[in-house]
Amino acid sequence: MSSHIEAFPTHLAVSEHVAPSSQNQVLAALLFLWDHR
């Protein structure tokens, strides 16, 4: 998986102060898209 994809949820947590449940949802969506590309 691309390092940009792995870094995006961390960016949301640190810079945007997104809730953990939202971070998990973003990660799940990214993993789904990565698997179905």
Backbone bond lengths (Angstrom), bond angles and torsions (degrees), N, CA, C in turn:
res aa  C-N    CA-C-N  psi(-1)  N-CA   C-N-CA  omega(-1)  CA-C   N-CA-C  phi
1 M - - - 1.451 - - 1.527 108.06 -
2 S 1.291 114.94 143.69 1.462 120.67 -178.53 1.527 111.43 -64.11
3 S 1.312 115.63 143.83 1.470 119.60 179.16 1.523 111.44 -64.65
4 H 1.347 117.21 -27.54 1.465 120.15 177.22 1.535 110.89 -65.69
5 I 1.316 115.44 -39.56 1.465 119.59 179.61 1.520 110.24 -67.79
6 E 1.319 116.92 -40.20 1.458 120.50 179.09 1.523 111.53 -68.17
7 A 1.327 117.61 -31.94 1.465 121.70 -176.82 1.524 112.96 -80.10
8 F 1.326 117.74 -22.30 1.463 120.22 -174.56 1.532 113.40 -61.02
9 P 1.348 120.30 -48.42 1.470 118.71 177.75 1.533 112.93 -60.14
10 T 1.324 117.15 -34.53 1.467 120.35 176.76 1.517 110.50 -65.77
11 H 1.318 116.44 -41.48 1.470 120.69 176.17 1.528 110.39 -58.27
12 L 1.326 116.55 -43.96 1.466 119.89 179.53 1.521 110.92 -60.53
13 A 1.321 116.45 -41.26 1.463 120.43 -178.08 1.519 111.61 -68.49
14 V 1.324 117.17 -44.74 1.462 121.50 -172.74 1.522 111.79 -82.11
15 S 1.309 117.14 -49.14 1.465 120.90 -172.43 1.521 113.69 -89.07
16 E 1.316 116.86 -34.67 1.464 120.73 -174.21 1.527 113.13 -104.31
17 H 1.333 117.57 -7.22 1.471 123.28 178.75 1.535 112.12 55.19
18 V 1.323 114.89 47.24 1.459 121.90 179.86 1.528 108.67 -81.59
19 A 1.317 116.81 143.06 1.460 122.50 -179.26 1.530 110.80 -63.69
20 P 1.337 116.96 149.74 1.473 120.41 -179.66 1.528 113.77 -55.96
21 S 1.320 117.89 -38.47 1.466 119.11 179.74 1.525 111.26 -65.06
22 S 1.314 117.09 -35.63 1.468 120.76 176.75 1.525 110.85 -69.15
23 Q 1.323 116.54 -37.28 1.465 120.40 176.75 1.529 110.06 -61.98
24 N 1.320 116.38 -42.25 1.465 120.29 179.08 1.520 110.92 -63.70
25 Q 1.322 116.64 -38.94 1.461 120.72 179.43 1.530 110.48 -65.67
26 V 1.320 116.76 -42.16 1.466 120.92 177.26 1.524 110.16 -61.92
27 L 1.314 117.28 -46.26 1.461 120.85 -179.56 1.528 111.01 -61.95
28 A 1.321 117.29 -42.87 1.464 120.62 178.98 1.529 110.79 -62.17
29 A 1.319 116.97 -41.43 1.466 120.57 178.62 1.524 111.17 -65.02
30 L 1.327 116.77 -43.20 1.463 120.14 179.13 1.527 111.51 -64.04
31 L 1.328 116.37 -41.51 1.468 119.56 178.31 1.526 111.10 -64.43
32 F 1.333 116.77 -39.66 1.461 120.76 177.63 1.525 110.35 -61.07
33 L 1.336 115.66 -48.46 1.465 119.49 -179.77 1.523 111.50 -63.54
34 W 1.326 117.35 -38.22 1.463 121.09 179.48 1.530 110.32 -63.63
35 D 1.338 116.64 -41.43 1.463 120.77 -178.39 1.527 112.78 -72.12
36 H 1.329 117.57 -24.72 1.467 121.75 -174.97 1.526 112.54 -111.28
37 R 1.309 116.66 26.81 1.472 118.81 179.54 1.492 111.73 -81.04
